């Protein structure tokens, strides 16, 4: 039988992540002791009382379709946002449960964009943004995130003819892969830009609870006028250690929420009820849980950043999120550098170019390993001589 793929599959080529995983597997089979700092999968567990609640709920007879989020979950989201960001949300029509934030990121463009429309996405940016644009048949317009602009997009540099054809703009602060924060003044500018061109804003706030040095990120929804133009998406994967349960939420403009709920009613039958109840409890205890997590991540960040600087790799300390965005030595491209790092140091990181052309010259290093593993990675780098040898392009 001859199998012919749909044309849309041309947008879904094998990713650099697959290549890294395959190369890592090959090295492990050769007996190499690999430290993998490439994948952003949280390694911390939820508190015992959350696991206990989930276990108890699983024993009950509640295995039918939930179809949508339960009221308890939406109310917990609204209470959490009020306490954490002073954002008022109506749990009945301004909160929508998701199967993880990825559910919203890849499906939302299909609700609001047609073929030929533009969606403005950060470059570098999380790979799911481009996936969602491709699924909608729309076009990505890349907004470079440059160090000289504090990794914020220059909205004034977007051509008027592009902005006029744009249906959505997607942003992510604290970011993946660039772990920086947005300012309130930038979000004010963003609201004005969105109103001028009638563009829906989607702010990916999945890393909202992982921040450093007490510098709390700004919620887009806390800015006046934000609900008029857009939404914020959040997750229990990162800050609350519930990644595998696949639960998140979308908040903001009720008409946009209603439109996405219409699509979701045709896509899935809801999150498992015990997961919803455990998630609601997690949100009600978010302050304590996330404070504990931040202590762990702060120690990891400081150990890794100080360790890398001690061997001559002068990386910037992230302001939030679970990654270090490291500028690589001159003369290297990020893919060659990453694979050479595996060969010579047994350490896996992600090439910056995997997140967009503006990511070239950087690598993403994840903080989702123990302090012992991070220290091991640091200790292996100078032994490899990687920073001493001339680059292959020089």
Secondary structure, DSSP 4 states (H G I P E B T S, - for coil): ------GGGGG-PPPHHHHHHHHHHHHHHTT---EE-------PPPPHHHHHHHHHHHTSS--S---S--HHHHHHHHHHHHHHH-----TTTSEEEESSHHHHHHHHHHHH--TT-EEEEEES--HHHHHHHHHHT-EEEEEE--GGGTT---GGGS-HHHHHHEEEEEEESS-SSS-----HHHHHHHHHHHHHHT-EEEEE-TTTT-BSTT-PPPPGGGSTTHHHHEEEEEESSSTTS-GGG--EEEEE-HHHHHHHHHHHTTT-----HHHHHHHHHHHHTHHHHHHHHHHHHHHHHHHHHHHHHHTT--PPPPSBSSEEEEEPPTT--HHHHHHHHHHHH-EE-EEGGGG-GGGTTEEEEE--S-HHHHHHHHHHHHHHTTTTSPPTT-
